[in-house]
Structure formats: C-alpha cells, structure tokens
Amino acid sequence: MRWLLLFSFFLFSLHAAHAAKGLEKVSLQLDWKYQFQFAGFIAAKEKGFYRDAGLDVELREYQPDIDIISDVLTQKATYGTYNSSIVVENSQIKPLVLLATYFQQSPLIFVAKKGIKHPSDLVGKTIMGTKDELKYSNLALLLNHFNLSSKNVHFVDHTFCIDDFIEGKVDAMSAFRSNQLYLLDQAGVKYEIIDPADYGFVMSAVNLFTSPKESLEHSGQTEKFIQASNIGWKYALEHQDEIINLLLKKYHSNKSREALMFEAQETKRLMMTDFYSIGQTNEELVLRAYKQLVYSGSLSSQQKLGQFMFKDIQAAFKNGIDLTQTEKEYLIQKKNIRVCVDPDWFPLEMIVGGKHVGIASDVMKDFEHKLGVPFEIIPVSSWSESMEHAKQRECDIFSLASSTPERLKYMNFTSPYMTLPIVMVTRIDKPFVENIATLGAVKMGTVKGYAITGKLKSLYPNLTVVEVTSMKEGLQRVESGELYGYIDTLVVVSASIQKEYTGVLKVSSRLNEEVNLGIGTRNDELILQDIFEKLVHSVNEPMMQTIYNRYTAVVYENNRYFWLSLYLLGGMGIVSIFVLLWNRLLQKRVKLQLNKNIEQEKLLFQKTKQAELGNMIANISHQWREPLSKLSSINLLTMAKLKTGQNIGDSVLLQQCDEIEETIDFMSHTMQNFLEFYKKSDISAPFNLIESIHGSLSIIETKLLDNAITVQINGDEDIMVSGIKNEWMQVWLNLINNGIEVLKTRQIKNPMITVSVSDDEVSFCDNGGGMDLGAPINGLGLQMCSEITAKYHAKLEFVNQDAGLCVRIRFLRFKSIADIGNREDEVFTETAANP
C-alpha cells in the first residue's frame, strides 16, 4: 500500500509539472507586506485565475533591500505595485507603464495629535514620514501648498511603529487609513486626521506597473495578467473572509483577523467600485497629480508624462508605421518629441499665439498621431533661435528644414516631404529677369540660417547677399528700397505679397534652384533618424495636397488657360508701361506749365487741372499694379504646378477664369472712368450725378484703401443734371482729396467721408474735426471748385458740424430724369455758353 501511495503521488506530481510546463512564468513584486491591500492578486493566484490565463505567477513580498522600480525596469520582476500612479525618483519620472489602478483614492494621510486640525497647525512641529512620501506623494503636495518645509517643520524618518506617536516623540506621522488607524483606535489613542484629499490633492494607490520593454514584447501576456488580476480583485471583495483566512494561514500575515477585516472594509471604500470599474486607470487624475507636482517644484516642467498607460501604448503603435521593438521602447521612454520650427514662414509654418500653424504643423500632427507620442513646440522668435536650440540639444527635430554642411554637425536629415521652387521678390517697378546673375552686385536679402543663403553666396558671387532675421524684415526692406530683392520659396512669398504687399511687390524671377525640405533629427540620438524616415515615407501625395489646399489659394490651370493668361499678362504689362511713361511725360508738361506763371484765370484753371491729371495717371498706375501683381502671381504659381506635374481640375480652372475676367473688368472700368475724366469737352449734356461721383471715387480708390477711409454715398440714384461731366468730376475729386488729406494728417480713428445727394444739394462731410471758417480758404483745388460751381450758378458753402467739416454745393436749377425729357439743352445751357 505504501508503494502504491508513493507511486500515485509521483504520477500526480508528474501531471502537475507537465501542466505547469505550458504556463508562462511571471512575477509580481509587491511594495509592502502581505495584507488585504493585495487581496486581489492573492485571490487570482489561489483561485486559479492566473493559471486559467496561462500564467504561472510568483508573488513577492516586499523586503527592505528591494528596489521595486529598478527590478521592474530591468525585468528582474515582470510587474510591480506602487502607491502612486506617477513614479518619481530624484525629480525624474521613471519610464514605467501603468497597467491598472486599484485604489482610486490614496489611503495615505497625516495622523496628528489632538488639536492639530489644519496643515498650518504643523508649523514648528515634528513630522515622521518616509523621504519619498514627504517629497513626491499627496502629502508632499499638501506640505508645499501650505509652505511647510524643513525651515519651519522638523522631519524625521519613519520607524513604521506607532509607538513614537503614542509616546509623543512626534507630533504627526504619515499613515494608511487602512492600517495605523485601526491600531490607534485599539490602543485608545485620540488623534486628528489631515487628509490631502480634503484640500484637493488626490492621488491613487496600489498601482500596477511594468516596464516599456515588457509591455511591448509581451503585450498579450500583460493583458491577460491585468484581466486575471481584475477577476481576482472582484472575487476578493465578494469573499473577504476566505481571503483573510488565506492571508493568516498560508501567507502568514503579521496582522490580526480584526485588523485585516478593518483593512478589507477600507479597501472596498478606497476602490470606489460604485464609480470606477475594478482596475480602471484614471488619466485625468494622473494628469492632475502631474500638474500639481510640477507646480510645487517637485518636478521640472521639462519632465513629460508622454504615453504612460498600457492601453494608450497599445493603440499608439497600431497606426500603420512599422516600428521595431527598440524604436517603440525608445519612444515610450522618450515621453515627448521637442520640435523646433520657423516662427515666420507662413503658409509653410508659423507660430501664432504660441501655437504652431501651417502646412508643416498639419504634417507634425499626423506624425504625432502615428507615433502616439506628444510633440512639444519650442517657442522661438526667429529661425536662428531655433538653430541655437538644436545645437544645445534643446529640441529633437526640425519640423521642416534642408541639409547644409553646418547643420550636419548637430542634425541628420530625412528624405524630403516637400520640394519647392525658389523665387526673387522685388518692387513692382523692377523688370522681370531670367537669370539673377545678370543683376550684378545688387543687394539681395535672405533669412539668416536658411539653406538657400549659402547657395546664393556660392552660385552668385557678384550678388551682395544681406542676411535678415525673417521674411517680414526682408520684404519690408525691399519695399523701402534698402534691398533690390528678397529670395525665398514661391509659396511663402506669394502668400505674403497677396496679404500685405499687393500692388507694391511682385515675383520677378524664378531661380533654377529648388529647396528640398524634410525632417532634421538630432544626431546624438540616431534612432530618431530611422523613426522619422519611416514617417516621411508614409506621407503620400493626396495627403499633402489636402494639407496644401488648406493654407494656399493657388489655382491650377491647364495649358490652354495657361497660355491665355500669359498673353493677357503680356498685354496688360504693355499697357501698364504705357501708362507709366504717359505719367512721366505729363508730369514734365505740368512742371513746364507751372514755370510760365500765367496770370490769366483760364490758364490757371487749365494748369491746375493738368497738375491734377498727372496725379490721376499715377493713381491709375498704382491701382493697376494690384491686378497686374495678382495675375503675375497666379501665372508663376501655375507654372510651378505645371512643371511639377500636379493635376489640374476643371472646377478650379473655371473659378480662375472668373477671377481673371473680374480683374480685367476692373482694369477696363478704371480706364474708362479715367478717359471720361480726361477727355476735353465743352459740350453740356445730361449725366447721372451719383454715377459721376462713383467715377471720381474709382480713380482714387487705392488712395482711400491705403488710408482705410470709408466713403458712404446716400441719395436718389436717378438724379440727373446737365453740364460738362468731367468738370463736375473734378469738383468731386478735389473735395474728396481735401477730406482724405485732413483725415490722414490728423490720424482720425475710423475715418469716413459721407456724400449726400438730394434734389437741390450735394454735400461732402468728413469726421476730421472741422476747420477755422474765419481764416481764408486756401488751395488751388478749392479755388477751382469755386470757379466751377460759380460757372453753373451753384453755391459753395463750408459748415462745421459735430464730427467735422461739411462742404455743400447748392444748385439753383436742378432736374430729375423725369423732368429733363427733351429740354436737356435748357438746363445750365445758357450759363455754360456764357461763363
């Protein structure tokens, strides 16, 4: 019989060994002694929940010489527990992965002598606690908030014995609600509780962690461990007596049954199962604790959480980027990617209100999503500043940059994800050039530190290259004449010209060179180069086109419309040159005429009008610069897109044709108004009064826009008068110009000119503050207005109102369209014939 029993035991052991052989061996390092605080893990092991999940779990009780964090990170222990969801050592966040949280509220509190009810009552007292508790826990946050430190409090190391508190050696001590309170109650000791949660400092406890390596290499195993542990906790809460018996008999807990029962009740309360599912990780609570640690100074703001939750890490690496295990571990430990950008390179990228915007920003957001690691933009005011940050290793990548020999000293570069043409911007009066080498030693601006700057110096040695801090500075210096031109990418300068320099600057040449833009990565962390090279290869044309269209107003044309626009631009260019030459000739005539100093009133009138005509031609030329510049920019952008082989859509072509047609109509209308004003006529004829005022306004529209002056016209649009139309247009023009000059000189806010037309009066009122009506009214323009109005027996009056001056023209004989009929010649005819 004895041999039979031994043989049976041998077979059972053999079967058990064979069954265990198929289980994955893992270990869980606890952060304290066996007690109900770890009941769920004990239940999962003892009730076979781990075994059912294919796991052979070794539970390890805490020992004083154990470094839990180190053991987990080096994989001496597979998993570990900790009393905080953020593990901090030496002011550094440890790169652990949070798997589950079982105590949604930390049991860690201060127990104090009777009478010490408020944190401020601890000033001058002795507090017992562990170094970590007093530096990184919810207790540390409480102390910091109430300015309690070694300067006004005496701290001593924790002995983990309540006797020191009972005997009065310390005034307060750190304690767990689930442990020491029971012992103090049993001893009959009176005490006060100071709970950090009552002051808003809430942390969790019994947090389950693993290493990044473990979470990535054995994610399936880790997920099974979490699920089995959660089942174990559910069982433990429902079978407290059974687990307490196990703790006492098998795990030899040094606590009494009554103490364990007290702990079980507190455990259930702290797990808050009415609000949270068992094991649920609370990201909001973790982030709150992180912010409080940073605010208290316990953590530097440079320390980032990154991806620290197991579920987020699982999701992060399922976005189509084939990263190696090493690359994934690197990103988890990296926590965040610090990005240096160009703060003034829109639409490619820009910093606005501390936020990164533009084409590169959208690409970075796509990369951030694919990696599952937060990107942090380093705030800078210039590109040079970004390069300095990169040299000092204060940023990990450039979001958009090209390789240069100087940059290769501290950065590596990926393949480009954008290739852009390079152009030269000049003032509108500069000619178009095929090759900037023919310009000689002119001053040419480029941004300091840009890759093109070095190329310009080597490719065009005759140019005088001037380095500027930003594109904005470069364009301003071109506008002022300090620089002949500024060189940058086409998409950037075109956007800026359309926004701020329409009619002033233009794209005058496209260089043969192009700029290839990719990601710059710090060369002391080579793994970054491999990661971002994979990201760049994930960028496709549809994605880039979608992003590009968000930030640019580029319109594409097919070859038929492309050549049509070229012919149109050529014709408009010739007309523009003709107008400029005409302007110069007329200005010379006016100057000669003025020198003759003709006394006669009639010649004075003609001389003044010619001088004014010179200004009108300049205004027309100025107004035409805007549409010409617009057409030129569209043409150059279209050429760039055609040469790079990008698709052209019919709807976009039709939209562009409409814009071109509108531009031509505007130019034609402006010229027509000019011709009507200029043509010599001694014939009196009916004309629409409001239309003639609009015609005068169109001649100086750009002048009004430049000074942000609003003109409002009120009255009957059908009112007609007879007279020489361009003479009256001269009156309107002089009165409006005088108003513009006053509003501009006095720098009036919200400047406005109101024109009112009625049956017997036209008035021009401004909000410029009025004038001294007692002083003589000077100015050739006003004298001309007086001559013309007197010629038609109209009366010119100057009246000050609340806002400013009103100039009124009162007509003696004024007719509507209905009244004129066949008697047009009678209206002002006699007056016009006998001035």
Protein Blocks (a to p, Z undefined) as FASTA:
>chain_A
ZZmmmmmmmmmmmmmmmmmmmpccdddddfbdcdfklmmmmmmmmnommmmnopacdddd
ddfklcfklmmmnomafbdcdfbfbdceehiacfbddfbdfblbdfbdcdddehiabfkl
mgopacdddfklmmmmmklmmmmmnopafklpccdddehiaklmmnopafbdcddfklmm
mmmmmnopacddddfklnopacdehiacddfklmmmmmmlmmmmmmmmmmmmmmmmmmmm
lmmmmmmmmnopabdfklmmmmmmmmmmmnommlpcghiacfklmmmmmmmmmmnopacf
klcfbjabfklmmmmmmnopacdfklmmmmmmnopacddddfblcfkbcceehiaedjkl
mmmmmmmmmnopacdddddfbfklmmmmmmnopafbdfbdcddfklmmmpccdddfbdcd
ddddddfkbccdfblklnojadcdddehiaklmmmmmmmmmbccdddfbfklmmmmmmno
mambdcddfklmmmmmmmmmgokaccfbdcfbdcdddddddfklmklmmmmmmmmmmpcf
klmmmmmmmmpccdcddfklmmmmmmmmmmmmmmmmmmmmmmmmmmmmmmmmmmnopabf
klmmmmmmmmmmmmmmmmmmmmmmmmmmmmmmmmmmmmmmmmnopacdfklmmmmmmmmm
mmmmmmmmmmmmmmmmmpgcfbdcdddfklmmmmmmmmmmmmmmmnopacddedjfkbcc
dddfklmmmmmmmmmmmmmmmmmmnopghiacdddddfkbccdddfehpaafkbccedjk
lmmmmmmmmmnopacdddddfklccdddddfbdcdfklnmmmmmmnoklmmmmZZ
